[in-house]
């Protein structure tokens, strides 16, 4: 695949001007797989609570790459070698770390696809792009999969203190207006160092890290696990599962051609690995597919599908009750019976309207889900 030879400057609301250098990094950004991230919101349905939270995975990926450039410079200045090839690979790895996200970020992982994580899909997209770019992503993939001999390179991409977390905390704080989540990314990056092949923070940066951890915990409760957001995202999952049930039962419902394929079939990660067409079809899905369907489904004659769709469109989230103990089965069944009688629907269908789940504040964990 031929590479373009030009530079571009993007004005980012968080960091100011970001220069996209010519070569493979720029060509990857121009690729349709990456451009799709412009149409996938970073925080899913959080804009129902925070109206400014319409920023996208595209914004976030570019921000991560910008921070990676800063981190590489700091580590080099402290005497640690990072070759030009490793620098380019690091920028590619962080740029593509979220390329496997589906519409509304996490909803698709739990509904129309069978528990396929965005990390798995990101690896498949990287492998496909590597073929298109004649193997030029091989080192980036090696770093992304933690197969490189320098372990600290992977830690810059994925760890407790990677460029992903540094960007999304600062960016999400900015666009939601939740100022408590604003962290000093520049200060933290300036304190980065490498000891025994591991990424570390210098002692004088400990207070910045304490603030970082507190900010993460606050953002989880205030934004990522806000009860209205949790309700809305679970409602979206139920909508997609209902649509899938109806279409697999032979009912013809409105859908984009790409989404319909996933509604009709029960794909696993093995299907994606064996059939490139499935990954190509997934690459055409974005938030617009889901929203156009929800608008149509809000008028559908199926009560479950239409009522849940209207709740998303008109911000009428299902009521959510939280408690530390598990809800009693007797209590749940009683609620289901009341809903069945009120809306005159079969008791089995009440599973779409009355359901339980659990959330926890995993602000400090090795495996990330953001």
C-alpha positions as CSV (number, residue, x, y, z in Angstrom):
1,X,0.0,0.0,0.0
2,X,1.5,3.3,-1.1
3,X,2.2,5.9,1.7
4,X,1.3,9.5,1.3
5,X,4.0,12.2,1.8
6,X,2.5,15.1,3.6
7,X,2.2,16.6,7.1
8,X,-1.0,17.6,8.8
9,X,-1.7,19.7,11.9
10,X,-4.8,19.1,14.1
11,X,-6.0,21.6,16.7
12,X,-6.9,19.4,19.8
13,X,-9.0,21.1,22.5
14,X,-6.8,19.5,25.2
15,X,-3.2,19.8,24.0
16,X,-3.4,22.3,21.2
17,X,-1.7,21.6,17.9
18,X,-0.8,18.0,17.2
19,X,1.4,17.4,14.2
20,X,0.7,14.2,12.2
21,X,3.9,13.3,10.5
22,X,4.0,12.0,7.0
23,X,4.5,8.3,6.5
24,X,2.9,5.2,7.9
25,X,1.4,6.9,11.0
26,X,-0.4,9.4,8.8
27,X,-1.6,6.8,6.4
28,X,-3.0,4.7,9.2
29,X,-5.0,7.7,10.4
30,X,-6.3,8.2,6.9
31,X,-7.4,4.5,6.7
32,X,-11.2,3.8,6.8
33,X,-10.7,1.6,9.8
34,X,-9.3,4.5,11.8
35,X,-11.6,7.1,10.4
36,X,-14.5,5.0,11.7
37,X,-13.5,6.1,15.2
38,X,-14.8,9.6,14.4
39,X,-18.3,8.1,14.5
40,X,-17.9,6.2,17.8
41,X,-18.3,8.2,21.0
42,X,-15.7,7.8,23.7
43,X,-18.2,7.6,26.6
44,X,-21.2,5.9,24.9
45,X,-24.4,7.2,26.3
46,X,-22.8,9.4,29.0
47,X,-24.0,12.5,27.1
48,X,-27.5,11.8,28.5
49,X,-26.0,13.0,31.8
50,X,-23.2,15.2,30.6
51,X,-24.3,17.0,27.4
52,X,-20.8,17.9,26.4
53,X,-19.6,14.3,26.3
54,X,-19.8,13.8,22.6
55,X,-16.0,13.4,22.1
56,X,-15.0,10.3,20.1
57,X,-12.5,7.5,20.1
58,X,-10.8,9.3,17.2
59,X,-10.0,12.3,19.5
60,X,-8.8,10.0,22.2
61,X,-6.5,8.0,20.0
62,X,-4.8,11.1,18.6
63,X,-4.4,12.4,22.2
64,X,-2.8,9.2,23.3
65,X,-0.3,9.4,20.4
66,X,0.6,12.9,21.4
67,X,1.3,11.9,25.0
68,X,3.3,8.9,23.7
69,X,5.6,11.3,21.8
70,X,6.1,13.3,25.0
71,X,6.8,10.2,27.1
72,X,9.4,8.9,24.5
73,X,11.2,12.2,24.6
74,X,11.4,12.2,28.4
75,X,12.6,8.6,28.7
76,X,15.3,9.3,26.0
77,X,16.4,12.4,27.9
78,X,17.0,10.2,31.0
79,X,19.4,8.0,29.1
80,X,17.3,5.1,28.0
81,X,17.5,4.0,24.4
82,X,14.4,4.0,22.2
83,X,15.2,3.5,18.5
84,X,13.4,5.3,15.7
85,X,11.7,2.0,14.8
86,X,10.6,1.5,18.3
87,X,9.3,5.1,18.5
88,X,7.2,4.6,15.4
89,X,5.9,1.3,16.6
90,X,4.9,2.8,20.0
91,X,3.0,5.5,18.2
92,X,1.2,3.0,16.0
93,X,0.4,0.7,18.9
94,X,-1.2,3.4,21.0
95,X,-2.9,4.9,18.0
96,X,-4.6,1.6,17.2
97,X,-5.2,0.4,20.7
98,X,-9.0,1.1,20.5
99,X,-9.6,0.4,16.8
100,X,-11.6,-2.7,17.7
101,X,-14.3,-0.7,19.6
102,X,-17.9,-1.1,18.3
103,X,-20.7,1.3,18.3
104,X,-21.2,3.0,21.7
105,X,-17.9,1.5,22.8
106,X,-18.9,-1.4,25.0
107,X,-22.6,-2.1,24.3
108,X,-21.8,-4.3,21.2
109,X,-19.5,-6.5,23.3
110,X,-22.4,-7.6,25.4
111,X,-25.3,-7.8,22.9
112,X,-25.0,-8.6,19.2
113,X,-21.6,-10.2,19.4
114,X,-20.9,-13.2,21.6
115,X,-18.7,-11.7,24.3
116,X,-16.0,-10.5,21.9
117,X,-13.8,-7.9,23.5
118,X,-12.6,-4.8,21.7
119,X,-9.1,-5.9,22.6
120,X,-9.5,-9.1,20.6
121,X,-10.9,-7.1,17.6
122,X,-8.1,-4.5,17.9
123,X,-5.6,-7.3,17.4
124,X,-7.4,-8.6,14.4
125,X,-7.6,-5.1,12.8
126,X,-3.9,-4.7,13.5
127,X,-3.1,-8.0,11.8
128,X,-5.2,-7.1,8.7
129,X,-3.6,-3.6,8.5
130,X,-0.2,-5.2,8.8
131,X,-0.9,-7.2,5.7
132,X,-2.0,-4.1,3.8
133,X,1.1,-2.2,4.9
134,X,3.5,-5.0,4.0
135,X,4.4,-6.0,7.5
136,X,5.3,-2.5,8.7
137,X,3.1,-2.9,11.8
138,X,4.9,-6.1,13.0
139,X,7.0,-4.3,15.7
140,X,3.9,-2.4,16.9
141,X,2.0,-5.6,17.2
142,X,4.9,-7.2,19.1
143,X,4.9,-4.3,21.6
144,X,1.1,-4.3,21.9
145,X,1.1,-8.1,22.7
146,X,3.9,-7.6,25.2
147,X,6.2,-9.8,23.1
148,X,9.0,-7.3,22.8
149,X,12.2,-7.8,24.9
150,X,11.9,-4.3,26.3
151,X,9.0,-4.7,28.7
152,X,8.7,-1.0,29.5
153,X,7.6,-0.3,25.9
154,X,4.4,-2.3,26.4
155,X,3.8,-0.6,29.7
156,X,3.7,2.7,27.9
157,X,0.8,1.3,25.9
158,X,-1.0,-0.8,28.5
159,X,-0.3,-0.6,32.3
160,X,-1.5,1.1,35.4
161,X,0.0,4.4,34.2
162,X,-0.1,4.2,30.4
163,X,-0.8,6.9,27.8
164,X,-4.4,5.6,27.3
165,X,-5.3,6.3,30.9
166,X,-3.6,9.6,31.1
167,X,-5.5,10.9,28.0
168,X,-8.9,9.6,28.7
169,X,-9.0,10.9,32.3
170,X,-8.0,14.4,31.2
171,X,-10.2,14.3,28.0
172,X,-13.3,12.9,29.8
173,X,-12.9,15.4,32.6
174,X,-12.8,18.2,30.0
175,X,-15.8,17.2,28.0
176,X,-18.0,16.2,30.9
177,X,-17.1,19.3,32.9
178,X,-16.2,17.1,35.9
179,X,-13.1,19.1,36.9
180,X,-12.1,16.7,39.7
181,X,-10.9,14.3,37.0
182,X,-8.5,16.7,35.5
183,X,-4.9,15.4,36.0
184,X,-1.5,16.9,35.4
185,X,-0.4,14.7,32.5
186,X,2.6,16.9,31.7
187,X,3.9,16.6,35.3
188,X,3.3,12.8,35.4
189,X,5.1,12.3,32.0
190,X,8.0,14.4,33.2
191,X,8.4,12.1,36.2
192,X,8.5,8.9,34.1
193,X,11.7,6.8,34.2
194,X,12.8,3.2,33.5
195,X,14.3,0.9,36.2
196,X,15.1,-2.7,35.6
197,X,13.2,-2.6,32.3
198,X,10.0,-1.4,34.1
199,X,8.3,2.0,33.8
200,X,8.5,3.8,37.1
201,X,7.7,7.2,38.6
202,X,10.4,9.2,40.3
203,X,9.9,9.8,44.0
204,X,9.2,13.5,43.6
205,X,6.2,12.6,41.5
206,X,4.4,10.6,44.1
207,X,1.8,13.3,44.9
208,X,0.9,13.6,41.3
209,X,0.2,9.9,41.2
210,X,-1.9,10.1,44.3
211,X,-4.0,12.8,42.6
212,X,-4.2,10.6,39.5
213,X,-5.5,7.6,41.5
214,X,-8.0,9.8,43.4
215,X,-9.2,11.4,40.1
216,X,-9.7,7.9,38.5
217,X,-11.8,6.7,41.4
218,X,-13.8,9.9,41.4
219,X,-14.4,9.7,37.6
220,X,-15.6,6.1,37.9
221,X,-18.3,7.0,40.4
222,X,-19.2,10.3,39.0
223,X,-19.1,9.5,35.2
224,X,-18.4,5.9,34.1
225,X,-20.6,4.3,36.7
226,X,-23.2,7.1,37.1
227,X,-26.5,5.4,37.7
228,X,-28.3,7.0,34.7
229,X,-25.4,6.0,32.4
230,X,-25.5,2.4,33.7
231,X,-29.3,2.3,33.2
232,X,-29.0,3.7,29.6
233,X,-26.2,1.4,28.6
234,X,-28.1,-1.6,29.9
235,X,-31.2,-0.4,28.1
236,X,-29.2,-0.2,24.8
237,X,-28.0,-3.8,25.4
238,X,-31.5,-5.0,25.9
239,X,-32.7,-3.2,22.8
240,X,-30.1,-4.9,20.6
241,X,-30.8,-8.3,22.2
242,X,-34.5,-7.8,21.6
243,X,-33.9,-6.8,18.0
244,X,-31.7,-9.9,17.6
245,X,-34.3,-12.2,19.0
246,X,-37.0,-10.8,16.7
247,X,-35.0,-11.0,13.6
248,X,-33.8,-14.5,14.4
249,X,-37.4,-15.5,14.9
250,X,-38.1,-14.5,11.3
251,X,-39.4,-11.0,11.8
252,X,-38.2,-8.5,9.3
253,X,-37.1,-5.3,11.2
254,X,-35.4,-2.2,9.9
255,X,-31.6,-2.3,10.1
256,X,-28.5,-1.2,8.2
257,X,-27.1,-4.0,6.0
258,X,-24.0,-4.3,8.2
259,X,-25.9,-4.4,11.5
260,X,-28.4,-6.9,10.1
261,X,-25.7,-9.4,9.5
262,X,-24.7,-9.4,13.2
263,X,-28.4,-9.4,14.3
264,X,-29.0,-12.5,12.2
265,X,-25.9,-14.5,13.2
266,X,-24.2,-15.5,16.5
267,X,-20.6,-14.8,15.7
268,X,-17.7,-15.8,18.0
269,X,-14.1,-14.6,17.9
270,X,-13.3,-17.8,15.9
271,X,-15.7,-16.6,13.1
272,X,-13.9,-13.3,12.9
273,X,-10.5,-15.1,12.7
274,X,-11.6,-17.5,10.0
275,X,-13.6,-15.1,7.8
276,X,-12.2,-11.7,6.9
277,X,-15.6,-10.6,5.5
278,X,-17.0,-10.6,9.1
279,X,-14.3,-8.2,10.2
280,X,-14.8,-6.0,7.2
281,X,-18.5,-5.9,7.9
282,X,-17.8,-5.0,11.5
283,X,-15.5,-2.1,10.3
284,X,-18.6,-0.5,8.7
285,X,-20.5,-0.3,12.0
286,X,-20.6,2.9,14.1
287,X,-22.9,4.8,16.4
288,X,-25.0,6.0,13.4
289,X,-26.1,2.5,12.5
290,X,-27.5,2.0,16.0
291,X,-29.1,5.4,16.3
292,X,-30.9,5.2,13.0
293,X,-32.3,1.8,14.0
294,X,-33.4,3.0,17.4
295,X,-35.3,5.9,15.8
296,X,-37.1,3.4,13.5
297,X,-37.6,0.8,16.2
298,X,-39.3,3.4,18.4
299,X,-42.4,3.0,16.2
300,X,-42.2,-0.8,16.0
301,X,-45.3,-2.8,16.9
302,X,-43.3,-4.9,19.3
303,X,-43.9,-3.3,22.7
304,X,-40.5,-4.2,24.2
305,X,-38.5,-2.9,21.3
306,X,-40.4,0.3,20.8
307,X,-40.7,1.2,24.5
308,X,-37.0,0.7,25.2
309,X,-36.0,2.6,22.1
310,X,-38.2,5.5,23.1
311,X,-36.5,5.5,26.5
312,X,-33.1,6.1,24.8
313,X,-34.4,8.7,22.4
314,X,-36.3,10.7,24.9
315,X,-34.0,10.2,27.9
316,X,-36.4,8.2,30.0
317,X,-34.1,5.7,31.6
318,X,-35.3,2.7,33.4
319,X,-35.4,3.2,37.1
320,X,-32.3,1.8,38.8
321,X,-32.0,0.7,42.4
322,X,-28.6,0.0,44.0
323,X,-27.7,-1.9,47.1
324,X,-24.7,-3.7,48.4
325,X,-26.5,-7.1,48.9
326,X,-27.8,-9.3,46.1
327,X,-31.5,-8.7,45.4
328,X,-33.8,-11.5,46.5
329,X,-35.2,-13.7,43.8
330,X,-38.7,-13.4,45.4
331,X,-38.5,-9.6,45.1
332,X,-37.5,-9.7,41.4
333,X,-40.2,-12.2,40.5
334,X,-42.8,-9.9,42.2
335,X,-41.7,-7.0,40.2
336,X,-41.8,-9.0,37.0
337,X,-45.3,-10.1,37.7
338,X,-46.4,-6.5,38.3
339,X,-44.8,-5.4,35.0
340,X,-46.4,-8.3,33.1
341,X,-49.8,-7.3,34.4
342,X,-49.4,-3.6,33.8
343,X,-48.2,-3.9,30.2
344,X,-50.0,-7.1,29.3
345,X,-46.9,-8.9,28.2
346,X,-45.7,-12.5,28.7
347,X,-43.7,-13.1,31.9
348,X,-40.6,-14.1,29.9
349,X,-40.6,-10.7,28.1
350,X,-40.3,-8.9,31.5
351,X,-36.6,-10.0,31.5
352,X,-36.1,-7.0,29.2
353,X,-37.6,-4.6,31.6
354,X,-36.7,-6.0,35.0
355,X,-33.2,-7.3,35.5
356,X,-30.3,-7.3,37.9
357,X,-26.5,-6.8,37.5
358,X,-23.5,-5.5,39.4
359,X,-21.0,-2.8,39.0
360,X,-17.8,-2.1,41.0
361,X,-15.3,0.7,41.0
362,X,-12.2,-0.9,39.5
363,X,-10.3,2.3,39.3
364,X,-7.1,0.5,40.0
365,X,-6.8,-2.7,38.0
366,X,-4.4,-4.4,35.6
367,X,-6.9,-5.3,32.9
368,X,-8.6,-2.2,31.6
369,X,-12.1,-2.0,30.2
370,X,-12.4,1.7,29.4
